[in-house]
């Protein structure tokens, strides 16, 4: 699983931080930090957080079935690292 957050779209509503606090953290009023490759045990929380984002700023790329190295579902540019001061 890989997460990409469009920090230009993110408005700091922090729904993700409430639903998956081990993956998403809000620092100050608007700075979102996140772990782009969360542990597998956080999968359901991350999916709920992405669905709850009011501005749909969170992309979750899930590895395709059957061991493929390709990712499915891509809507935002690729990005790495724990990210983001706004």
C-alpha positions as CSV (number, residue, x, y, z in Angstrom):
1,X,0.0,0.0,0.0
2,X,1.2,3.5,-0.8
3,X,-0.3,6.8,0.1
4,X,0.0,10.1,-1.7
5,X,-1.6,13.3,-0.4
6,X,-2.1,16.3,-2.6
7,X,-1.0,18.9,-0.1
8,X,-2.2,21.7,-2.4
9,X,-5.7,20.3,-2.2
10,X,-5.6,19.4,1.6
11,X,-7.4,22.0,3.7
12,X,-6.4,20.7,7.1
13,X,-9.8,19.3,8.1
14,X,-7.8,16.5,9.9
15,X,-10.4,13.7,9.3
16,X,-7.5,11.5,8.3
17,X,-5.6,12.2,11.5
18,X,-8.7,11.2,13.6
19,X,-9.2,8.0,11.7
20,X,-5.6,6.9,11.2
21,X,-3.5,8.7,13.8
22,X,-0.5,6.4,13.3
23,X,-0.3,7.4,9.6
24,X,-1.5,11.0,9.4
25,X,-0.6,13.8,11.9
26,X,-1.7,17.4,11.9
27,X,1.0,19.8,13.1
28,X,-0.2,23.2,14.0
29,X,-3.4,24.2,12.3
30,X,-2.5,23.3,8.7
31,X,0.6,21.2,8.4
32,X,-0.2,17.6,7.5
33,X,2.5,14.9,8.0
34,X,2.0,11.4,6.8
35,X,3.7,8.0,6.3
36,X,3.6,7.2,2.6
37,X,4.0,3.4,3.1
38,X,2.0,2.5,6.2
39,X,2.2,-0.9,7.9
40,X,-0.3,-3.4,6.5
41,X,-2.1,-3.4,9.9
42,X,-3.2,0.2,9.2
43,X,-4.9,-0.7,5.8
44,X,-8.5,-0.4,6.9
45,X,-7.9,2.8,8.8
46,X,-6.1,4.4,5.9
47,X,-8.9,3.4,3.5
48,X,-11.5,5.0,5.9
49,X,-9.4,8.1,6.2
50,X,-9.1,8.5,2.4
51,X,-12.9,8.0,2.0
52,X,-13.6,10.6,4.8
53,X,-11.4,13.4,3.3
54,X,-13.8,16.2,2.4
55,X,-11.6,17.4,-0.5
56,X,-10.5,13.9,-1.7
57,X,-6.8,14.9,-1.3
58,X,-5.7,11.3,-0.3
59,X,-4.8,8.7,-2.9
60,X,-4.3,5.1,-1.8
61,X,-2.5,2.9,-4.3
62,X,-3.0,-0.7,-3.5
63,X,-0.8,-3.4,-5.0
64,X,-2.8,-5.3,-7.6
65,X,-3.8,-8.9,-6.9
66,X,-1.6,-11.9,-7.9
67,X,1.7,-10.4,-6.8
68,X,1.9,-7.9,-9.6
69,X,4.4,-5.1,-9.1
70,X,2.0,-2.6,-10.7
71,X,-0.2,-0.4,-8.7
72,X,-3.9,0.1,-9.4
73,X,-5.9,3.3,-9.0
74,X,-3.8,6.3,-9.7
75,X,-5.3,9.8,-9.6
76,X,-2.6,12.1,-8.2
77,X,1.1,12.6,-9.0
78,X,3.6,10.2,-7.4
79,X,5.3,11.4,-4.3
80,X,7.5,9.9,-1.5
81,X,8.6,10.7,2.0
82,X,6.9,11.8,5.1
83,X,5.6,15.0,3.9
84,X,4.4,18.2,4.3
85,X,4.4,21.7,5.6
86,X,1.8,23.9,3.9
